Amino acid sequence: MNITVKTYGHTGFACRPDTTWERENKDFYSPEFIKELQYTPVIFARISKAGKFIGEKFVSRYYDGMNFGMLMYPGEILKKNGLAFASVLDHSSLLPFPLYLPEVFSASGNGFIIEKNGERIFSASTDGKDYVGIVENAICEASRYISQRIGDIVAIELEPPAPLVNENEKRAGISASFCGNELFRLSVIK
């Protein structure tokens, strides 16, 4: 299972190994060599049918649901060594299940919120934003380069990486919700 990430501003794609996927809301223990942890919110879809060169006309047949999530990057590694090297940190892909049907992302009034220590650090609304189109375009484009297999995830960064936890912070509570439902809640511990 691969996690294919379309970067913010579309500078390219990166693949994260499945060891980066945090499935159980376990606390994230940051390795000592990481001074700053950065984050980026994402929207993602799970591939339900294998494909290569998926066409726009048929893309809706290739995924079975969507959700919002968050990716974490070691800041100094991202700046010094680039995206590929910064994308392999275990348990740094917060991609929660269960998934929502695409229709939920077309309905107005549904909000996605990420909080740090109870304060909002990111929010997005389904109002006026074609998230289904964004996901479907990314799946088509990613399939030109990477064969999509059942269970793979295609994620799209919604903003560039921003600081989440710095070296002076010992613990931060991170949570996210969508449609009023909690997606994840964990602590980042340095």
C-alpha positions, 0 to 999 in steps of 0.5 A: 500500500502506497500513499501518493501525495500531490504537493501543494502548488503541485511541484510534483508527487511524493510517495510515502510508505505504509509505515508512515500511516498512523491508523490508531490515534497513538501518540507521536513520539518525535525522534530526538534529532528532529528540532521542528515538526511541520504539518500540512492538511490534506484531502485524500481518497482510497483507491478501490480498483487498480488502474494506470492512466485513469481517464477523467470520464471513469475516475469515479469508479476507482475510489470508494471514499474520501476524507481529510487528514494531516501529514507531518514532516521533520522541518529541517530535513524537509528544508535541507534534503527535500520532500522525498527524504522528509516523507518517510518518518514512521506514523507521520501520515494521519489519514483517518477512516472511515471514509465519507462518500463524495457527496458529503464534500459537495454539500455546503456547510461541512467543515474540517478543523485542525486544532493544536492545544485547543486552538484552531490552526487550520479550517476549511469548508466544503462551501464553494470548493470542488473537493471531489474534482480536486481529488479526481484530478489528482487520481488521474494525474497520479495514475500517469506516473504511478500504478494505482492499486487497491488500498493505495491512498492519493492525498492532496496537500491543501497548504504548504507545510507550516510549523506544528511543534518546535524544539522548545515544546515538549508536548502538543495536543493535536486533534481534527474534526470533519462534519462535527465528527472527530477524525483524530486526537493525539499528542505529539511528544518531543 
